[in-house]
Amino acid sequence: MILLCVLTFAAMADEARPLAANPVTEVQVRRLSEELRCLVCQNQTLADSSAPLAEDLRNEIREMAAKNMSDQEIIDYLVARYGDFVRYRPPLKSSTVLLWLGPFALLAAAGVGLVVFLRRRQGQVADDPLTAEQARQVAELLNKES
């Protein structure tokens, strides 16, 4: 009886099919999922995330792709709904300029700070010649160790 049940389930088992019947739609969904950010995980694309919201967004993209919407139309819809944050690589514009140029500005400020620090330090370290007393003490210490 157990063998009969196992064989029945094995016969009914089928290979997993993509959610969209159209392979072109699945390619579009995969391509867009790699360009859009998971709103829950934030550092993962929709393709990499297993969060329920990411799955919902992939299904929403799949539905729009099935309606023959272009990539740009789908992205524009999602940006209008969630803002530029939904893009994994946001565009360069006035609201995202700090995001794009901020790291370079911090690096430049750190470089300037390092140069100023080294110049001040160099000014503090002066090559003052040893006085006669200091020279005698050095010679005395060297003779002791020898």
Phi and psi in radians as a Rosetta constraint file:
Dihedral C 1 N 2 CA 2 C 2 CIRCULARHARMONIC -1.099 0.35
Dihedral N 2 CA 2 C 2 N 3 CIRCULARHARMONIC -0.750 0.35
Dihedral C 2 N 3 CA 3 C 3 CIRCULARHARMONIC -1.061 0.35
Dihedral N 3 CA 3 C 3 N 4 CIRCULARHARMONIC -0.694 0.35
Dihedral C 3 N 4 CA 4 C 4 CIRCULARHARMONIC -1.106 0.35
Dihedral N 4 CA 4 C 4 N 5 CIRCULARHARMONIC -0.736 0.35
Dihedral C 4 N 5 CA 5 C 5 CIRCULARHARMONIC -1.129 0.35
Dihedral N 5 CA 5 C 5 N 6 CIRCULARHARMONIC -0.775 0.35
Dihedral C 5 N 6 CA 6 C 6 CIRCULARHARMONIC -1.082 0.35
Dihedral N 6 CA 6 C 6 N 7 CIRCULARHARMONIC -0.781 0.35
Dihedral C 6 N 7 CA 7 C 7 CIRCULARHARMONIC -1.146 0.35
Dihedral N 7 CA 7 C 7 N 8 CIRCULARHARMONIC -0.640 0.35
Dihedral C 7 N 8 CA 8 C 8 CIRCULARHARMONIC -1.120 0.35
Dihedral N 8 CA 8 C 8 N 9 CIRCULARHARMONIC -0.809 0.35
Dihedral C 8 N 9 CA 9 C 9 CIRCULARHARMONIC -1.152 0.35
Dihedral N 9 CA 9 C 9 N 10 CIRCULARHARMONIC -0.656 0.35
Dihedral C 9 N 10 CA 10 C 10 CIRCULARHARMONIC -1.141 0.35
Dihedral N 10 CA 10 C 10 N 11 CIRCULARHARMONIC -0.649 0.35
Dihedral C 10 N 11 CA 11 C 11 CIRCULARHARMONIC -1.229 0.35
Dihedral N 11 CA 11 C 11 N 12 CIRCULARHARMONIC -0.558 0.35
Dihedral C 11 N 12 CA 12 C 12 CIRCULARHARMONIC -1.425 0.35
Dihedral N 12 CA 12 C 12 N 13 CIRCULARHARMONIC -0.320 0.35
Dihedral C 12 N 13 CA 13 C 13 CIRCULARHARMONIC -1.162 0.35
Dihedral N 13 CA 13 C 13 N 14 CIRCULARHARMONIC 2.481 0.35
Dihedral C 13 N 14 CA 14 C 14 CIRCULARHARMONIC -2.401 0.35
Dihedral N 14 CA 14 C 14 N 15 CIRCULARHARMONIC 2.802 0.35
Dihedral C 14 N 15 CA 15 C 15 CIRCULARHARMONIC -1.194 0.35
Dihedral N 15 CA 15 C 15 N 16 CIRCULARHARMONIC 2.505 0.35
Dihedral C 15 N 16 CA 16 C 16 CIRCULARHARMONIC -1.127 0.35
Dihedral N 16 CA 16 C 16 N 17 CIRCULARHARMONIC 2.291 0.35
Dihedral C 16 N 17 CA 17 C 17 CIRCULARHARMONIC -1.787 0.35
Dihedral N 17 CA 17 C 17 N 18 CIRCULARHARMONIC 2.608 0.35
Dihedral C 17 N 18 CA 18 C 18 CIRCULARHARMONIC -1.089 0.35
Dihedral N 18 CA 18 C 18 N 19 CIRCULARHARMONIC 2.697 0.35
Dihedral C 18 N 19 CA 19 C 19 CIRCULARHARMONIC -1.128 0.35
Dihedral N 19 CA 19 C 19 N 20 CIRCULARHARMONIC -0.583 0.35
Dihedral C 19 N 20 CA 20 C 20 CIRCULARHARMONIC -1.653 0.35
Dihedral N 20 CA 20 C 20 N 21 CIRCULARHARMONIC 2.402 0.35
Dihedral C 20 N 21 CA 21 C 21 CIRCULARHARMONIC -1.238 0.35
Dihedral N 21 CA 21 C 21 N 22 CIRCULARHARMONIC -0.427 0.35
Dihedral C 21 N 22 CA 22 C 22 CIRCULARHARMONIC -1.631 0.35
Dihedral N 22 CA 22 C 22 N 23 CIRCULARHARMONIC 2.078 0.35
Dihedral C 22 N 23 CA 23 C 23 CIRCULARHARMONIC -1.125 0.35
Dihedral N 23 CA 23 C 23 N 24 CIRCULARHARMONIC -0.497 0.35
Dihedral C 23 N 24 CA 24 C 24 CIRCULARHARMONIC -1.140 0.35
Dihedral N 24 CA 24 C 24 N 25 CIRCULARHARMONIC -0.689 0.35
Dihedral C 24 N 25 CA 25 C 25 CIRCULARHARMONIC -1.117 0.35
Dihedral N 25 CA 25 C 25 N 26 CIRCULARHARMONIC -0.723 0.35
Dihedral C 25 N 26 CA 26 C 26 CIRCULARHARMONIC -1.113 0.35
Dihedral N 26 CA 26 C 26 N 27 CIRCULARHARMONIC -0.665 0.35
Dihedral C 26 N 27 CA 27 C 27 CIRCULARHARMONIC -1.113 0.35
Dihedral N 27 CA 27 C 27 N 28 CIRCULARHARMONIC -0.737 0.35
Dihedral C 27 N 28 CA 28 C 28 CIRCULARHARMONIC -1.123 0.35
Dihedral N 28 CA 28 C 28 N 29 CIRCULARHARMONIC -0.729 0.35
Dihedral C 28 N 29 CA 29 C 29 CIRCULARHARMONIC -1.104 0.35
Dihedral N 29 CA 29 C 29 N 30 CIRCULARHARMONIC -0.761 0.35
Dihedral C 29 N 30 CA 30 C 30 CIRCULARHARMONIC -1.111 0.35
Dihedral N 30 CA 30 C 30 N 31 CIRCULARHARMONIC -0.753 0.35
Dihedral C 30 N 31 CA 31 C 31 CIRCULARHARMONIC -1.091 0.35
Dihedral N 31 CA 31 C 31 N 32 CIRCULARHARMONIC -0.785 0.35
Dihedral C 31 N 32 CA 32 C 32 CIRCULARHARMONIC -1.231 0.35
Dihedral N 32 CA 32 C 32 N 33 CIRCULARHARMONIC -0.582 0.35
Dihedral C 32 N 33 CA 33 C 33 CIRCULARHARMONIC -1.139 0.35
Dihedral N 33 CA 33 C 33 N 34 CIRCULARHARMONIC -0.452 0.35
Dihedral C 33 N 34 CA 34 C 34 CIRCULARHARMONIC -1.455 0.35
Dihedral N 34 CA 34 C 34 N 35 CIRCULARHARMONIC -0.265 0.35
Dihedral C 34 N 35 CA 35 C 35 CIRCULARHARMONIC -1.703 0.35
Dihedral N 35 CA 35 C 35 N 36 CIRCULARHARMONIC -0.250 0.35
Dihedral C 35 N 36 CA 36 C 36 CIRCULARHARMONIC -1.921 0.35
Dihedral N 36 CA 36 C 36 N 37 CIRCULARHARMONIC 2.604 0.35
Dihedral C 36 N 37 CA 37 C 37 CIRCULARHARMONIC -1.619 0.35
Dihedral N 37 CA 37 C 37 N 38 CIRCULARHARMONIC 2.499 0.35
Dihedral C 37 N 38 CA 38 C 38 CIRCULARHARMONIC -1.274 0.35
Dihedral N 38 CA 38 C 38 N 39 CIRCULARHARMONIC 2.209 0.35
Dihedral C 38 N 39 CA 39 C 39 CIRCULARHARMONIC -1.300 0.35
Dihedral N 39 CA 39 C 39 N 40 CIRCULARHARMONIC -0.292 0.35
Dihedral C 39 N 40 CA 40 C 40 CIRCULARHARMONIC -1.576 0.35
Dihedral N 40 CA 40 C 40 N 41 CIRCULARHARMONIC -0.894 0.35
Dihedral C 40 N 41 CA 41 C 41 CIRCULARHARMONIC -1.341 0.35
Dihedral N 41 CA 41 C 41 N 42 CIRCULARHARMONIC -0.592 0.35
Dihedral C 41 N 42 CA 42 C 42 CIRCULARHARMONIC 1.213 0.35
Dihedral N 42 CA 42 C 42 N 43 CIRCULARHARMONIC -0.578 0.35
Dihedral C 42 N 43 CA 43 C 43 CIRCULARHARMONIC -1.890 0.35
Dihedral N 43 CA 43 C 43 N 44 CIRCULARHARMONIC 0.324 0.35
Dihedral C 43 N 44 CA 44 C 44 CIRCULARHARMONIC -2.268 0.35
Dihedral N 44 CA 44 C 44 N 45 CIRCULARHARMONIC 2.646 0.35
Dihedral C 44 N 45 CA 45 C 45 CIRCULARHARMONIC -1.361 0.35
Dihedral N 45 CA 45 C 45 N 46 CIRCULARHARMONIC 2.944 0.35
Dihedral C 45 N 46 CA 46 C 46 CIRCULARHARMONIC -1.093 0.35
Dihedral N 46 CA 46 C 46 N 47 CIRCULARHARMONIC -0.576 0.35
Dihedral C 46 N 47 CA 47 C 47 CIRCULARHARMONIC -1.182 0.35
Dihedral N 47 CA 47 C 47 N 48 CIRCULARHARMONIC -0.574 0.35
Dihedral C 47 N 48 CA 48 C 48 CIRCULARHARMONIC -1.488 0.35
Dihedral N 48 CA 48 C 48 N 49 CIRCULARHARMONIC -0.358 0.35
Dihedral C 48 N 49 CA 49 C 49 CIRCULARHARMONIC -1.536 0.35
Dihedral N 49 CA 49 C 49 N 50 CIRCULARHARMONIC 2.538 0.35
Dihedral C 49 N 50 CA 50 C 50 CIRCULARHARMONIC -1.965 0.35
Dihedral N 50 CA 50 C 50 N 51 CIRCULARHARMONIC 0.248 0.35
Dihedral C 50 N 51 CA 51 C 51 CIRCULARHARMONIC -1.183 0.35
Dihedral N 51 CA 51 C 51 N 52 CIRCULARHARMONIC 2.573 0.35
Dihedral C 51 N 52 CA 52 C 52 CIRCULARHARMONIC -1.017 0.35
Dihedral N 52 CA 52 C 52 N 53 CIRCULARHARMONIC -0.648 0.35
Dihedral C 52 N 53 CA 53 C 53 CIRCULARHARMONIC -1.141 0.35
Dihedral N 53 CA 53 C 53 N 54 CIRCULARHARMONIC -0.650 0.35
Dihedral C 53 N 54 CA 54 C 54 CIRCULARHARMONIC -1.117 0.35
Dihedral N 54 CA 54 C 54 N 55 CIRCULARHARMONIC -0.705 0.35
Dihedral C 54 N 55 CA 55 C 55 CIRCULARHARMONIC -1.111 0.35
Dihedral N 55 CA 55 C 55 N 56 CIRCULARHARMONIC -0.724 0.35
Dihedral C 55 N 56 CA 56 C 56 CIRCULARHARMONIC -1.083 0.35
Dihedral N 56 CA 56 C 56 N 57 CIRCULARHARMONIC -0.740 0.35
Dihedral C 56 N 57 CA 57 C 57 CIRCULARHARMONIC -1.153 0.35
Dihedral N 57 CA 57 C 57 N 58 CIRCULARHARMONIC -0.688 0.35
Dihedral C 57 N 58 CA 58 C 58 CIRCULARHARMONIC -1.087 0.35
Dihedral N 58 CA 58 C 58 N 59 CIRCULARHARMONIC -0.710 0.35
Dihedral C 58 N 59 CA 59 C 59 CIRCULARHARMONIC -1.152 0.35
Dihedral N 59 CA 59 C 59 N 60 CIRCULARHARMONIC -0.660 0.35
Dihedral C 59 N 60 CA 60 C 60 CIRCULARHARMONIC -1.141 0.35
Dihedral N 60 CA 60 C 60 N 61 CIRCULARHARMONIC -0.727 0.35
Dihedral C 60 N 61 CA 61 C 61 CIRCULARHARMONIC -1.104 0.35
Dihedral N 61 CA 61 C 61 N 62 CIRCULARHARMONIC -0.716 0.35
Dihedral C 61 N 62 CA 62 C 62 CIRCULARHARMONIC -1.063 0.35
Dihedral N 62 CA 62 C 62 N 63 CIRCULARHARMONIC -0.743 0.35
Dihedral C 62 N 63 CA 63 C 63 CIRCULARHARMONIC -1.130 0.35
Dihedral N 63 CA 63 C 63 N 64 CIRCULARHARMONIC -0.745 0.35
Dihedral C 63 N 64 CA 64 C 64 CIRCULARHARMONIC -1.180 0.35
Dihedral N 64 CA 64 C 64 N 65 CIRCULARHARMONIC -0.657 0.35
Dihedral C 64 N 65 CA 65 C 65 CIRCULARHARMONIC -1.167 0.35
Dihedral N 65 CA 65 C 65 N 66 CIRCULARHARMONIC -0.604 0.35
Dihedral C 65 N 66 CA 66 C 66 CIRCULARHARMONIC -1.163 0.35
Dihedral N 66 CA 66 C 66 N 67 CIRCULARHARMONIC -0.422 0.35
Dihedral C 66 N 67 CA 67 C 67 CIRCULARHARMONIC -1.501 0.35
Dihedral N 67 CA 67 C 67 N 68 CIRCULARHARMONIC 0.203 0.35
Dihedral C 67 N 68 CA 68 C 68 CIRCULARHARMONIC 1.102 0.35
Dihedral N 68 CA 68 C 68 N 69 CIRCULARHARMONIC 0.582 0.35
Dihedral C 68 N 69 CA 69 C 69 CIRCULARHARMONIC -1.382 0.35
Dihedral N 69 CA 69 C 69 N 70 CIRCULARHARMONIC 2.523 0.35
Dihedral C 69 N 70 CA 70 C 70 CIRCULARHARMONIC -1.331 0.35
Dihedral N 70 CA 70 C 70 N 71 CIRCULARHARMONIC 2.906 0.35
Dihedral C 70 N 71 CA 71 C 71 CIRCULARHARMONIC -0.991 0.35
Dihedral N 71 CA 71 C 71 N 72 CIRCULARHARMONIC -0.790 0.35
Dihedral C 71 N 72 CA 72 C 72 CIRCULARHARMONIC -1.149 0.35
Dihedral N 72 CA 72 C 72 N 73 CIRCULARHARMONIC -0.655 0.35
Dihedral C 72 N 73 CA 73 C 73 CIRCULARHARMONIC -1.134 0.35
Dihedral N 73 CA 73 C 73 N 74 CIRCULARHARMONIC -0.717 0.35
Dihedral C 73 N 74 CA 74 C 74 CIRCULARHARMONIC -1.158 0.35
Dihedral N 74 CA 74 C 74 N 75 CIRCULARHARMONIC -0.792 0.35
Dihedral C 74 N 75 CA 75 C 75 CIRCULARHARMONIC -1.096 0.35
Dihedral N 75 CA 75 C 75 N 76 CIRCULARHARMONIC -0.759 0.35
Dihedral C 75 N 76 CA 76 C 76 CIRCULARHARMONIC -1.064 0.35
Dihedral N 76 CA 76 C 76 N 77 CIRCULARHARMONIC -0.706 0.35
Dihedral C 76 N 77 CA 77 C 77 CIRCULARHARMONIC -1.090 0.35
Dihedral N 77 CA 77 C 77 N 78 CIRCULARHARMONIC -0.817 0.35
Dihedral C 77 N 78 CA 78 C 78 CIRCULARHARMONIC -1.192 0.35
Dihedral N 78 CA 78 C 78 N 79 CIRCULARHARMONIC -0.640 0.35
Dihedral C 78 N 79 CA 79 C 79 CIRCULARHARMONIC -1.166 0.35
Dihedral N 79 CA 79 C 79 N 80 CIRCULARHARMONIC -0.693 0.35
Dihedral C 79 N 80 CA 80 C 80 CIRCULARHARMONIC -1.113 0.35
Dihedral N 80 CA 80 C 80 N 81 CIRCULARHARMONIC -0.589 0.35
Dihedral C 80 N 81 CA 81 C 81 CIRCULARHARMONIC -1.445 0.35
Dihedral N 81 CA 81 C 81 N 82 CIRCULARHARMONIC -0.720 0.35
Dihedral C 81 N 82 CA 82 C 82 CIRCULARHARMONIC -2.005 0.35
Dihedral N 82 CA 82 C 82 N 83 CIRCULARHARMONIC -0.129 0.35
Dihedral C 82 N 83 CA 83 C 83 CIRCULARHARMONIC 1.536 0.35
Dihedral N 83 CA 83 C 83 N 84 CIRCULARHARMONIC 3.080 0.35
Dihedral C 83 N 84 CA 84 C 84 CIRCULARHARMONIC -1.106 0.35
Dihedral N 84 CA 84 C 84 N 85 CIRCULARHARMONIC -0.289 0.35
Dihedral C 84 N 85 CA 85 C 85 CIRCULARHARMONIC -1.065 0.35
Dihedral N 85 CA 85 C 85 N 86 CIRCULARHARMONIC -0.466 0.35
Dihedral C 85 N 86 CA 86 C 86 CIRCULARHARMONIC -1.223 0.35
Dihedral N 86 CA 86 C 86 N 87 CIRCULARHARMONIC -0.356 0.35
Dihedral C 86 N 87 CA 87 C 87 CIRCULARHARMONIC -1.392 0.35
Dihedral N 87 CA 87 C 87 N 88 CIRCULARHARMONIC 2.368 0.35
Dihedral C 87 N 88 CA 88 C 88 CIRCULARHARMONIC -1.256 0.35
Dihedral N 88 CA 88 C 88 N 89 CIRCULARHARMONIC -0.549 0.35
Dihedral C 88 N 89 CA 89 C 89 CIRCULARHARMONIC -2.149 0.35
Dihedral N 89 CA 89 C 89 N 90 CIRCULARHARMONIC 1.558 0.35
Dihedral C 89 N 90 CA 90 C 90 CIRCULARHARMONIC -1.125 0.35
Dihedral N 90 CA 90 C 90 N 91 CIRCULARHARMONIC 2.644 0.35
Dihedral C 90 N 91 CA 91 C 91 CIRCULARHARMONIC -1.260 0.35
Dihedral N 91 CA 91 C 91 N 92 CIRCULARHARMONIC 2.751 0.35
Dihedral C 91 N 92 CA 92 C 92 CIRCULARHARMONIC -1.448 0.35
Dihedral N 92 CA 92 C 92 N 93 CIRCULARHARMONIC 1.952 0.35
Dihedral C 92 N 93 CA 93 C 93 CIRCULARHARMONIC -2.637 0.35
Dihedral N 93 CA 93 C 93 N 94 CIRCULARHARMONIC 3.133 0.35
Dihedral C 93 N 94 CA 94 C 94 CIRCULARHARMONIC -1.028 0.35
Dihedral N 94 CA 94 C 94 N 95 CIRCULARHARMONIC -0.593 0.35
Dihedral C 94 N 95 CA 95 C 95 CIRCULARHARMONIC -1.406 0.35
Dihedral N 95 CA 95 C 95 N 96 CIRCULARHARMONIC -0.248 0.35
Dihedral C 95 N 96 CA 96 C 96 CIRCULARHARMONIC -2.047 0.35
Dihedral N 96 CA 96 C 96 N 97 CIRCULARHARMONIC 0.152 0.35
Dihedral C 96 N 97 CA 97 C 97 CIRCULARHARMONIC -1.106 0.35
Dihedral N 97 CA 97 C 97 N 98 CIRCULARHARMONIC -0.634 0.35
Dihedral C 97 N 98 CA 98 C 98 CIRCULARHARMONIC -1.137 0.35
Dihedral N 98 CA 98 C 98 N 99 CIRCULARHARMONIC -0.651 0.35
Dihedral C 98 N 99 CA 99 C 99 CIRCULARHARMONIC -1.091 0.35
Dihedral N 99 CA 99 C 99 N 100 CIRCULARHARMONIC -0.710 0.35
Dihedral C 99 N 100 CA 100 C 100 CIRCULARHARMONIC -1.419 0.35
Dihedral N 100 CA 100 C 100 N 101 CIRCULARHARMONIC -0.690 0.35
Dihedral C 100 N 101 CA 101 C 101 CIRCULARHARMONIC -1.732 0.35
Dihedral N 101 CA 101 C 101 N 102 CIRCULARHARMONIC -0.253 0.35
Dihedral C 101 N 102 CA 102 C 102 CIRCULARHARMONIC -0.963 0.35
Dihedral N 102 CA 102 C 102 N 103 CIRCULARHARMONIC -0.852 0.35
Dihedral C 102 N 103 CA 103 C 103 CIRCULARHARMONIC -1.044 0.35
Dihedral N 103 CA 103 C 103 N 104 CIRCULARHARMONIC -0.670 0.35
Dihedral C 103 N 104 CA 104 C 104 CIRCULARHARMONIC -1.207 0.35
Dihedral N 104 CA 104 C 104 N 105 CIRCULARHARMONIC -0.660 0.35
Dihedral C 104 N 105 CA 105 C 105 CIRCULARHARMONIC -1.136 0.35
Dihedral N 105 CA 105 C 105 N 106 CIRCULARHARMONIC -0.725 0.35
Dihedral C 105 N 106 CA 106 C 106 CIRCULARHARMONIC -1.125 0.35
Dihedral N 106 CA 106 C 106 N 107 CIRCULARHARMONIC -0.695 0.35
Dihedral C 106 N 107 CA 107 C 107 CIRCULARHARMONIC -1.122 0.35
Dihedral N 107 CA 107 C 107 N 108 CIRCULARHARMONIC -0.745 0.35
Dihedral C 107 N 108 CA 108 C 108 CIRCULARHARMONIC -1.129 0.35
Dihedral N 108 CA 108 C 108 N 109 CIRCULARHARMONIC -0.737 0.35
Dihedral C 108 N 109 CA 109 C 109 CIRCULARHARMONIC -1.110 0.35
Dihedral N 109 CA 109 C 109 N 110 CIRCULARHARMONIC -0.687 0.35
Dihedral C 109 N 110 CA 110 C 110 CIRCULARHARMONIC -1.137 0.35
Dihedral N 110 CA 110 C 110 N 111 CIRCULARHARMONIC -0.690 0.35
Dihedral C 110 N 111 CA 111 C 111 CIRCULARHARMONIC -1.110 0.35
Dihedral N 111 CA 111 C 111 N 112 CIRCULARHARMONIC -0.773 0.35
Dihedral C 111 N 112 CA 112 C 112 CIRCULARHARMONIC -1.108 0.35
Dihedral N 112 CA 112 C 112 N 113 CIRCULARHARMONIC -0.758 0.35
Dihedral C 112 N 113 CA 113 C 113 CIRCULARHARMONIC -1.064 0.35
Dihedral N 113 CA 113 C 113 N 114 CIRCULARHARMONIC -0.699 0.35
Dihedral C 113 N 114 CA 114 C 114 CIRCULARHARMONIC -1.133 0.35
Dihedral N 114 CA 114 C 114 N 115 CIRCULARHARMONIC -0.757 0.35
Dihedral C 114 N 115 CA 115 C 115 CIRCULARHARMONIC -1.094 0.35
Dihedral N 115 CA 115 C 115 N 116 CIRCULARHARMONIC -0.786 0.35
Dihedral C 115 N 116 CA 116 C 116 CIRCULARHARMONIC -1.093 0.35
Dihedral N 116 CA 116 C 116 N 117 CIRCULARHARMONIC -0.767 0.35
Dihedral C 116 N 117 CA 117 C 117 CIRCULARHARMONIC -1.067 0.35
Dihedral N 117 CA 117 C 117 N 118 CIRCULARHARMONIC -0.779 0.35
Dihedral C 117 N 118 CA 118 C 118 CIRCULARHARMONIC -1.175 0.35
Dihedral N 118 CA 118 C 118 N 119 CIRCULARHARMONIC -0.652 0.35
Dihedral C 118 N 119 CA 119 C 119 CIRCULARHARMONIC -1.184 0.35
Dihedral N 119 CA 119 C 119 N 120 CIRCULARHARMONIC -0.710 0.35
Dihedral C 119 N 120 CA 120 C 120 CIRCULARHARMONIC -1.134 0.35
Dihedral N 120 CA 120 C 120 N 121 CIRCULARHARMONIC -0.715 0.35
Dihedral C 120 N 121 CA 121 C 121 CIRCULARHARMONIC -1.138 0.35
Dihedral N 121 CA 121 C 121 N 122 CIRCULARHARMONIC -0.689 0.35
Dihedral C 121 N 122 CA 122 C 122 CIRCULARHARMONIC -1.125 0.35
Dihedral N 122 CA 122 C 122 N 123 CIRCULARHARMONIC -0.626 0.35
Dihedral C 122 N 123 CA 123 C 123 CIRCULARHARMONIC -1.214 0.35
Dihedral N 123 CA 123 C 123 N 124 CIRCULARHARMONIC -0.498 0.35
Dihedral C 123 N 124 CA 124 C 124 CIRCULARHARMONIC -1.355 0.35
Dihedral N 124 CA 124 C 124 N 125 CIRCULARHARMONIC -0.540 0.35
Dihedral C 124 N 125 CA 125 C 125 CIRCULARHARMONIC -1.592 0.35
Dihedral N 125 CA 125 C 125 N 126 CIRCULARHARMONIC 1.834 0.35
Dihedral C 125 N 126 CA 126 C 126 CIRCULARHARMONIC -1.927 0.35
Dihedral N 126 CA 126 C 126 N 127 CIRCULARHARMONIC 2.605 0.35
Dihedral C 126 N 127 CA 127 C 127 CIRCULARHARMONIC -1.558 0.35
Dihedral N 127 CA 127 C 127 N 128 CIRCULARHARMONIC 1.382 0.35
Dihedral C 127 N 128 CA 128 C 128 CIRCULARHARMONIC -1.452 0.35
Dihedral N 128 CA 128 C 128 N 129 CIRCULARHARMONIC 2.294 0.35
Dihedral C 128 N 129 CA 129 C 129 CIRCULARHARMONIC -1.192 0.35
Dihedral N 129 CA 129 C 129 N 130 CIRCULARHARMONIC 2.659 0.35
Dihedral C 129 N 130 CA 130 C 130 CIRCULARHARMONIC -1.252 0.35
Dihedral N 130 CA 130 C 130 N 131 CIRCULARHARMONIC 2.477 0.35
Dihedral C 130 N 131 CA 131 C 131 CIRCULARHARMONIC -1.317 0.35
Dihedral N 131 CA 131 C 131 N 132 CIRCULARHARMONIC 2.936 0.35
Dihedral C 131 N 132 CA 132 C 132 CIRCULARHARMONIC -1.063 0.35
Dihedral N 132 CA 132 C 132 N 133 CIRCULARHARMONIC -0.682 0.35
Dihedral C 132 N 133 CA 133 C 133 CIRCULARHARMONIC -1.149 0.35
Dihedral N 133 CA 133 C 133 N 134 CIRCULARHARMONIC -0.763 0.35
Dihedral C 133 N 134 CA 134 C 134 CIRCULARHARMONIC -1.131 0.35
Dihedral N 134 CA 134 C 134 N 135 CIRCULARHARMONIC -0.695 0.35
Dihedral C 134 N 135 CA 135 C 135 CIRCULARHARMONIC -1.089 0.35
Dihedral N 135 CA 135 C 135 N 136 CIRCULARHARMONIC -0.712 0.35
Dihedral C 135 N 136 CA 136 C 136 CIRCULARHARMONIC -1.118 0.35
Dihedral N 136 CA 136 C 136 N 137 CIRCULARHARMONIC -0.734 0.35
Dihedral C 136 N 137 CA 137 C 137 CIRCULARHARMONIC -1.136 0.35
Dihedral N 137 CA 137 C 137 N 138 CIRCULARHARMONIC -0.686 0.35
Dihedral C 137 N 138 CA 138 C 138 CIRCULARHARMONIC -1.118 0.35
Dihedral N 138 CA 138 C 138 N 139 CIRCULARHARMONIC -0.801 0.35
Dihedral C 138 N 139 CA 139 C 139 CIRCULARHARMONIC -1.092 0.35
Dihedral N 139 CA 139 C 139 N 140 CIRCULARHARMONIC -0.690 0.35
Dihedral C 139 N 140 CA 140 C 140 CIRCULARHARMONIC -1.100 0.35
Dihedral N 140 CA 140 C 140 N 141 CIRCULARHARMONIC -0.765 0.35
Dihedral C 140 N 141 CA 141 C 141 CIRCULARHARMONIC -1.144 0.35
Dihedral N 141 CA 141 C 141 N 142 CIRCULARHARMONIC -0.697 0.35
Dihedral C 141 N 142 CA 142 C 142 CIRCULARHARMONIC -1.178 0.35
Dihedral N 142 CA 142 C 142 N 143 CIRCULARHARMONIC -0.660 0.35
Dihedral C 142 N 143 CA 143 C 143 CIRCULARHARMONIC -1.192 0.35
Dihedral N 143 CA 143 C 143 N 144 CIRCULARHARMONIC -0.581 0.35
Dihedral C 143 N 144 CA 144 C 144 CIRCULARHARMONIC -1.140 0.35
Dihedral N 144 CA 144 C 144 N 145 CIRCULARHARMONIC -0.730 0.35
Dihedral C 144 N 145 CA 145 C 145 CIRCULARHARMONIC -1.323 0.35
Dihedral N 145 CA 145 C 145 N 146 CIRCULARHARMONIC -0.395 0.35
